Protein backbone atom coordinates (compact mmCIF):
# COMPACT_ATOMS: atom_id res chain seq x y z
CA UNK A 1 0.00 0.00 0.00
CA UNK A 2 1.44 3.40 -0.98
CA UNK A 3 1.02 6.54 1.02
CA UNK A 4 -0.58 9.52 -0.71
CA UNK A 5 1.83 12.31 -1.58
CA UNK A 6 1.88 15.30 0.71
CA UNK A 7 0.23 18.35 -0.80
CA UNK A 8 2.61 21.11 -1.85
CA UNK A 9 2.50 23.87 0.72
CA UNK A 10 1.74 27.38 -0.45
CA UNK A 11 4.33 30.04 0.24
CA UNK A 12 3.12 31.40 3.62
CA UNK A 13 4.26 34.91 2.69
CA UNK A 14 4.04 35.53 -1.04
CA UNK A 15 5.90 38.66 -2.10
CA UNK A 16 3.57 41.65 -2.08
CA UNK A 17 3.04 43.81 -5.13
CA UNK A 18 5.22 46.94 -5.02
CA UNK A 19 4.04 50.06 -6.82
CA UNK A 20 6.56 51.54 -9.32
CA UNK A 21 6.79 54.73 -7.23
CA UNK A 22 7.67 52.75 -4.09
CA UNK A 23 10.11 50.52 -5.98
CA UNK A 24 12.02 53.70 -6.96
CA UNK A 25 11.78 55.09 -3.43
CA UNK A 26 13.25 51.87 -1.99
CA UNK A 27 16.04 51.69 -4.59
CA UNK A 28 17.00 55.35 -4.05
CA UNK A 29 16.83 55.24 -0.26
CA UNK A 30 19.97 56.00 1.74
CA UNK A 31 19.47 52.88 3.88
CA UNK A 32 17.71 49.56 3.97
CA UNK A 33 14.02 49.85 4.88
CA UNK A 34 11.59 47.88 7.02
CA UNK A 35 7.82 47.65 7.09
CA UNK A 36 6.77 47.58 10.71
CA UNK A 37 3.60 47.95 12.75
CA UNK A 38 2.28 51.22 14.16
CA UNK A 39 -1.05 52.17 15.70
CA UNK A 40 -2.03 53.58 12.28
CA UNK A 41 -1.06 50.43 10.38
CA UNK A 42 2.04 49.30 8.49
CA UNK A 43 4.69 51.94 7.85
CA UNK A 44 7.97 51.98 5.92
CA UNK A 45 10.93 53.15 8.04
CA UNK A 46 14.72 53.13 7.77
CA UNK A 47 16.31 50.23 9.64
CA UNK A 48 18.08 52.67 11.97
CA UNK A 49 14.62 53.60 13.35
CA UNK A 50 13.16 50.09 13.20
CA UNK A 51 15.94 47.49 13.11
CA UNK A 52 15.24 44.19 11.34
CA UNK A 53 14.42 41.15 13.44
CA UNK A 54 15.42 37.54 12.73
CA UNK A 55 11.84 36.56 11.84
CA UNK A 56 11.40 39.34 9.25
CA UNK A 57 10.67 38.43 5.64
CA UNK A 58 13.35 39.76 3.29
CA UNK A 59 12.63 40.92 -0.26
CA UNK A 60 15.22 42.12 -2.78
CA UNK A 61 14.12 45.37 -4.44
CA UNK A 62 16.65 46.52 -7.03
CA UNK A 63 19.63 45.44 -4.95
CA UNK A 64 18.17 46.74 -1.68
CA UNK A 65 16.78 44.50 1.03
CA UNK A 66 13.29 45.36 2.18
CA UNK A 67 12.44 43.81 5.55
CA UNK A 68 8.82 43.10 6.40
CA UNK A 69 7.95 42.34 10.01
CA UNK A 70 6.65 38.85 10.67
CA UNK A 71 3.44 40.42 11.97
CA UNK A 72 2.84 42.38 8.75
CA UNK A 73 4.14 39.83 6.20
CA UNK A 74 0.96 37.71 6.03
CA UNK A 75 -1.22 40.82 5.76
CA UNK A 76 0.64 43.10 3.34
CA UNK A 77 -0.52 42.51 -0.24
CA UNK A 78 0.51 45.86 -1.77
CA UNK A 79 3.33 48.23 -0.88
CA UNK A 80 2.50 51.75 -1.96
CA UNK A 81 2.84 55.37 -0.84
CA UNK A 82 0.26 54.89 1.93
CA UNK A 83 3.07 53.23 3.91
CA UNK A 84 5.31 56.29 3.82
CA UNK A 85 5.53 58.39 7.00
CA UNK A 86 3.65 61.67 6.75
CA UNK A 87 6.88 63.67 6.97
CA UNK A 88 8.12 62.06 3.72
CA UNK A 89 4.88 62.97 1.97
CA UNK A 90 5.09 66.57 3.22
CA UNK A 91 8.63 66.92 1.83
CA UNK A 92 7.44 65.72 -1.58
CA UNK A 93 4.69 68.36 -1.74
CA UNK A 94 7.21 71.19 -1.12
CA UNK A 95 9.38 70.13 -4.07
C-alpha atoms as an extended CHARMM CRD file, in Angstrom:
* protein
*
        95  EXT
         1         1  UNK       CA              0.0000000000        0.0000000000        0.0000000000  PROA      1               0.0000000000
         2         2  UNK       CA              1.4370000000        3.3950000000       -0.9820000000  PROA      2               0.0000000000
         3         3  UNK       CA              1.0180000000        6.5370000000        1.0220000000  PROA      3               0.0000000000
         4         4  UNK       CA             -0.5800000000        9.5190000000       -0.7110000000  PROA      4               0.0000000000
         5         5  UNK       CA              1.8320000000       12.3140000000       -1.5840000000  PROA      5               0.0000000000
         6         6  UNK       CA              1.8800000000       15.2980000000        0.7110000000  PROA      6               0.0000000000
         7         7  UNK       CA              0.2310000000       18.3510000000       -0.8050000000  PROA      7               0.0000000000
         8         8  UNK       CA              2.6130000000       21.1060000000       -1.8450000000  PROA      8               0.0000000000
         9         9  UNK       CA              2.4980000000       23.8700000000        0.7240000000  PROA      9               0.0000000000
        10        10  UNK       CA              1.7410000000       27.3760000000       -0.4550000000  PROA      10              0.0000000000
        11        11  UNK       CA              4.3290000000       30.0400000000        0.2430000000  PROA      11              0.0000000000
        12        12  UNK       CA              3.1180000000       31.3980000000        3.6170000000  PROA      12              0.0000000000
        13        13  UNK       CA              4.2580000000       34.9050000000        2.6930000000  PROA      13              0.0000000000
        14        14  UNK       CA              4.0360000000       35.5270000000       -1.0440000000  PROA      14              0.0000000000
        15        15  UNK       CA              5.8990000000       38.6610000000       -2.1010000000  PROA      15              0.0000000000
        16        16  UNK       CA              3.5660000000       41.6530000000       -2.0770000000  PROA      16              0.0000000000
        17        17  UNK       CA              3.0410000000       43.8090000000       -5.1350000000  PROA      17              0.0000000000
        18        18  UNK       CA              5.2240000000       46.9380000000       -5.0220000000  PROA      18              0.0000000000
        19        19  UNK       CA              4.0420000000       50.0630000000       -6.8220000000  PROA      19              0.0000000000
        20        20  UNK       CA              6.5590000000       51.5360000000       -9.3180000000  PROA      20              0.0000000000
        21        21  UNK       CA              6.7930000000       54.7250000000       -7.2270000000  PROA      21              0.0000000000
        22        22  UNK       CA              7.6670000000       52.7450000000       -4.0920000000  PROA      22              0.0000000000
        23        23  UNK       CA             10.1080000000       50.5240000000       -5.9780000000  PROA      23              0.0000000000
        24        24  UNK       CA             12.0230000000       53.6950000000       -6.9640000000  PROA      24              0.0000000000
        25        25  UNK       CA             11.7800000000       55.0900000000       -3.4340000000  PROA      25              0.0000000000
        26        26  UNK       CA             13.2470000000       51.8700000000       -1.9890000000  PROA      26              0.0000000000
        27        27  UNK       CA             16.0380000000       51.6850000000       -4.5920000000  PROA      27              0.0000000000
        28        28  UNK       CA             16.9960000000       55.3510000000       -4.0500000000  PROA      28              0.0000000000
        29        29  UNK       CA             16.8300000000       55.2390000000       -0.2640000000  PROA      29              0.0000000000
        30        30  UNK       CA             19.9740000000       55.9970000000        1.7360000000  PROA      30              0.0000000000
        31        31  UNK       CA             19.4750000000       52.8840000000        3.8760000000  PROA      31              0.0000000000
        32        32  UNK       CA             17.7090000000       49.5640000000        3.9740000000  PROA      32              0.0000000000
        33        33  UNK       CA             14.0210000000       49.8490000000        4.8780000000  PROA      33              0.0000000000
        34        34  UNK       CA             11.5910000000       47.8760000000        7.0180000000  PROA      34              0.0000000000
        35        35  UNK       CA              7.8190000000       47.6490000000        7.0870000000  PROA      35              0.0000000000
        36        36  UNK       CA              6.7720000000       47.5810000000       10.7080000000  PROA      36              0.0000000000
        37        37  UNK       CA              3.6000000000       47.9500000000       12.7480000000  PROA      37              0.0000000000
        38        38  UNK       CA              2.2810000000       51.2170000000       14.1620000000  PROA      38              0.0000000000
        39        39  UNK       CA             -1.0510000000       52.1690000000       15.6980000000  PROA      39              0.0000000000
        40        40  UNK       CA             -2.0300000000       53.5810000000       12.2840000000  PROA      40              0.0000000000
        41        41  UNK       CA             -1.0620000000       50.4250000000       10.3820000000  PROA      41              0.0000000000
        42        42  UNK       CA              2.0440000000       49.3030000000        8.4910000000  PROA      42              0.0000000000
        43        43  UNK       CA              4.6920000000       51.9430000000        7.8550000000  PROA      43              0.0000000000
        44        44  UNK       CA              7.9720000000       51.9760000000        5.9250000000  PROA      44              0.0000000000
        45        45  UNK       CA             10.9260000000       53.1520000000        8.0390000000  PROA      45              0.0000000000
        46        46  UNK       CA             14.7240000000       53.1270000000        7.7660000000  PROA      46              0.0000000000
        47        47  UNK       CA             16.3060000000       50.2250000000        9.6450000000  PROA      47              0.0000000000
        48        48  UNK       CA             18.0790000000       52.6680000000       11.9750000000  PROA      48              0.0000000000
        49        49  UNK       CA             14.6190000000       53.5970000000       13.3520000000  PROA      49              0.0000000000
        50        50  UNK       CA             13.1630000000       50.0930000000       13.2010000000  PROA      50              0.0000000000
        51        51  UNK       CA             15.9430000000       47.4860000000       13.1100000000  PROA      51              0.0000000000
        52        52  UNK       CA             15.2380000000       44.1910000000       11.3430000000  PROA      52              0.0000000000
        53        53  UNK       CA             14.4180000000       41.1510000000       13.4380000000  PROA      53              0.0000000000
        54        54  UNK       CA             15.4230000000       37.5440000000       12.7340000000  PROA      54              0.0000000000
        55        55  UNK       CA             11.8430000000       36.5620000000       11.8400000000  PROA      55              0.0000000000
        56        56  UNK       CA             11.4010000000       39.3450000000        9.2510000000  PROA      56              0.0000000000
        57        57  UNK       CA             10.6710000000       38.4280000000        5.6450000000  PROA      57              0.0000000000
        58        58  UNK       CA             13.3490000000       39.7580000000        3.2870000000  PROA      58              0.0000000000
        59        59  UNK       CA             12.6310000000       40.9200000000       -0.2620000000  PROA      59              0.0000000000
        60        60  UNK       CA             15.2170000000       42.1240000000       -2.7770000000  PROA      60              0.0000000000
        61        61  UNK       CA             14.1190000000       45.3650000000       -4.4440000000  PROA      61              0.0000000000
        62        62  UNK       CA             16.6490000000       46.5210000000       -7.0350000000  PROA      62              0.0000000000
        63        63  UNK       CA             19.6250000000       45.4440000000       -4.9500000000  PROA      63              0.0000000000
        64        64  UNK       CA             18.1710000000       46.7420000000       -1.6850000000  PROA      64              0.0000000000
        65        65  UNK       CA             16.7810000000       44.4950000000        1.0310000000  PROA      65              0.0000000000
        66        66  UNK       CA             13.2910000000       45.3570000000        2.1830000000  PROA      66              0.0000000000
        67        67  UNK       CA             12.4410000000       43.8130000000        5.5480000000  PROA      67              0.0000000000
        68        68  UNK       CA              8.8190000000       43.0990000000        6.4030000000  PROA      68              0.0000000000
        69        69  UNK       CA              7.9470000000       42.3370000000       10.0110000000  PROA      69              0.0000000000
        70        70  UNK       CA              6.6500000000       38.8450000000       10.6660000000  PROA      70              0.0000000000
        71        71  UNK       CA              3.4360000000       40.4220000000       11.9700000000  PROA      71              0.0000000000
        72        72  UNK       CA              2.8420000000       42.3750000000        8.7490000000  PROA      72              0.0000000000
        73        73  UNK       CA              4.1440000000       39.8320000000        6.1970000000  PROA      73              0.0000000000
        74        74  UNK       CA              0.9630000000       37.7120000000        6.0350000000  PROA      74              0.0000000000
        75        75  UNK       CA             -1.2190000000       40.8210000000        5.7570000000  PROA      75              0.0000000000
        76        76  UNK       CA              0.6380000000       43.0990000000        3.3360000000  PROA      76              0.0000000000
        77        77  UNK       CA             -0.5220000000       42.5080000000       -0.2390000000  PROA      77              0.0000000000
        78        78  UNK       CA              0.5060000000       45.8580000000       -1.7710000000  PROA      78              0.0000000000
        79        79  UNK       CA              3.3280000000       48.2270000000       -0.8760000000  PROA      79              0.0000000000
        80        80  UNK       CA              2.5000000000       51.7480000000       -1.9610000000  PROA      80              0.0000000000
        81        81  UNK       CA              2.8410000000       55.3750000000       -0.8360000000  PROA      81              0.0000000000
        82        82  UNK       CA              0.2550000000       54.8860000000        1.9260000000  PROA      82              0.0000000000
        83        83  UNK       CA              3.0700000000       53.2250000000        3.9130000000  PROA      83              0.0000000000
        84        84  UNK       CA              5.3130000000       56.2940000000        3.8240000000  PROA      84              0.0000000000
        85        85  UNK       CA              5.5300000000       58.3890000000        6.9960000000  PROA      85              0.0000000000
        86        86  UNK       CA              3.6470000000       61.6720000000        6.7480000000  PROA      86              0.0000000000
        87        87  UNK       CA              6.8820000000       63.6710000000        6.9710000000  PROA      87              0.0000000000
        88        88  UNK       CA              8.1160000000       62.0610000000        3.7170000000  PROA      88              0.0000000000
        89        89  UNK       CA              4.8760000000       62.9740000000        1.9690000000  PROA      89              0.0000000000
        90        90  UNK       CA              5.0900000000       66.5710000000        3.2230000000  PROA      90              0.0000000000
        91        91  UNK       CA              8.6320000000       66.9230000000        1.8310000000  PROA      91              0.0000000000
        92        92  UNK       CA              7.4410000000       65.7230000000       -1.5780000000  PROA      92              0.0000000000
        93        93  UNK       CA              4.6940000000       68.3610000000       -1.7390000000  PROA      93              0.0000000000
        94        94  UNK       CA              7.2130000000       71.1850000000       -1.1170000000  PROA      94              0.0000000000
        95        95  UNK       CA              9.3820000000       70.1340000000       -4.0710000000  PROA      95              0.0000000000
